[in-house]
Amino acid sequence: LEIEGIIERLPNGRLRIMEITQQKIDEIFEIRICLEGILFDSIIKNKNGVDRIYQNLILTKYLIDTENWEEARRLFLEYNSLVYSASSLEYAVKILRHYDFIISALKRKSLRSESRVLKAYNEHFEIISLLRDGEVEKAKEANKLHLLNAKEIVKKTIK
């Protein structure tokens, strides 16, 4: 955990959990924007992977429509894993999973808001629809906008 930066060693030898700052959040999301763009180039070649993500989103929408918010949030949180699994890029996925782990508690907290779940769902749906249509560059742009929105929500969560 120390090597991964999750635990920091203090000068007196004690350990503490890494402090999440606004600057660290900015950096994490910049990395995600770049790496997820690279993933999309890989994912576009995996029709079955894109279809699995799409099916997850269809089921998530059904749960939102029936106001089953707990299950919708659970499926919603599987989105990134499905995106990562659809890629053939091992190291990029390892890095993304690491950063997902660091901000996961903040992400979960931000998803307590039903309006945030719905907005993020719509952003995910647009991204995957663009990938299904072969519009990888437009999907990257939509993903960048989604991640910038998510970053602002996460930053508000730590204030």
Number of C-alpha atoms within 10 A of each C-alpha: 9 12 7 10 13 16 14 17 13 9 7 6 8 8 12 12 12 14 11 14 12 16 9 12 19 16 13 17 21 16 15 21 20 13 16 24 19 15 22 24 17 16 24 21 15 15 13 12 18 23 16 16 22 21 12 19 22 13 15 23 20 13 17 19 12 10 12 13 19 12 14 24 20 12 16 22 15 13 19 17 14 16 19 22 18 23 22 15 16 11 9 18 20 12 14 20 16 15 18 18 13 18 15 15 11 18 18 14 13 19 19 13 11 15 10 15 18 19 13 18 21 14 18 22 18 17 23 24 17 18 24 18 10 14 14 20 14 14 22 22 14 18 22 20 14 20 19 16 15 17 20 14 17 23 18 12 12 13 7
